[in-house]
C-alpha cells in the first residue's frame, strides 16, 4: 500500500514539475491573478489522476488484494474471539444452572 501511495505521489510530482514548466514558459495558460500556484497544482492533479489510473493498475490490484487479506484476517480473528466468548458464556451458564438445581 505504501508503494502504491509513493508511486502516485511520484506521478503527481512529475506532473507538477511539467505543468509548472509549461505555465512559466507560456505554453500553458496562467491562473487568474494570484491563483497561479493553485492553478498549477489543480492542473497537475487533473493530469496525474488518469495517468495513475492507467499506469498503476497492477499495483492498485496488489494493494487491493493486501487490503482484502487484512480484512479477512481481521474477520477471522473477530469470529474466533466471538466463538471463545460463546464457549465461555455457555460454560458459565451451565455451571450456574447446575448450582441452582438441588441434588
N, C-alpha and C positions, 0 to 999 in steps of 0.2 A: 504494500500500500504506500509506503514511504517512497519507494522507487517511482511509482506512477505519479505521485504528487510532485516529486522533484523533476520528473520529465515534463510535466505540464508547466511547471514554473520556468523551466528552461526554454520551452517553446514560446511562452509568453515573453520572457526576457529578450529572446531573439527578435520576436515581432516588434517589441517596444523599441529596440535599437534601430531596426529597419524603418519603422514609421517615423521615429524621431529624425533620422537622416533624411527621409523623404520630405518631411514637413520643413525642416530647416534649409533644405536645398531648393525649396519652392516647387517641387514636383507634386506634392500633396497639399491640399488647402490648409491654411492655418485656422485655428479656432477663432471665435469672436472675442475681441478684447483681451482680457487677462485669462481666458479659459484655455489657452494653448496647451498647458500641461495636462489638463483634464481631457482635452480633445485627443491628445496623443495616447494617453492611457486607454481611453474608450475605444479608439480605433485599433489599438494593439489587441485589446480583448476581443473585439469583433473579428479580427483576422485570425487570432490564435485558437479560438474555440473550434471552428470547423477543421483546422489543421490537426489539432489534438484529437478530435473525434475520429478522424480517418487514420492518422499515423499511429496512435496509441491504442488501437482496437485490441490487439493481442494482450498488451499489458493491462488494459482495463478488464479484460476477461479473466486474467490471472488474479488480479486484485479482487474481483468479484468472487472467484472461487475460494480465495482465502477467507473472505468475509463469511461466505456460506458455511465453510468448515468451522469457523469460530462460533457462529450462531448455533450450528448443530451440536457442537461440543457443549456449549452453554446449556442448551435444551436438555441434553442427555444428563448433564450434572444436576440440573434442576429436577429432572424426573427421578434420578437416583436419590436425591435428598428427600423428595416427597415420599417415595416408597419407604425409605428408612423411617420417616416420621410416622407413616401409616402403620408400620410394623410395631413401632414403639407405642403408638396410641392404642392399637389393638391389644397389645400385651398388657398395658396399664388398665384398660377397661376389663379385660378378662380376669385380671388379678383382683380388681376392685369388686367384681361380681362374685367371685369365689369367696371373698372375705365376708360379704353380706349374707350369703346363704348359711343357715345353721347346719351343723354337722350332725 
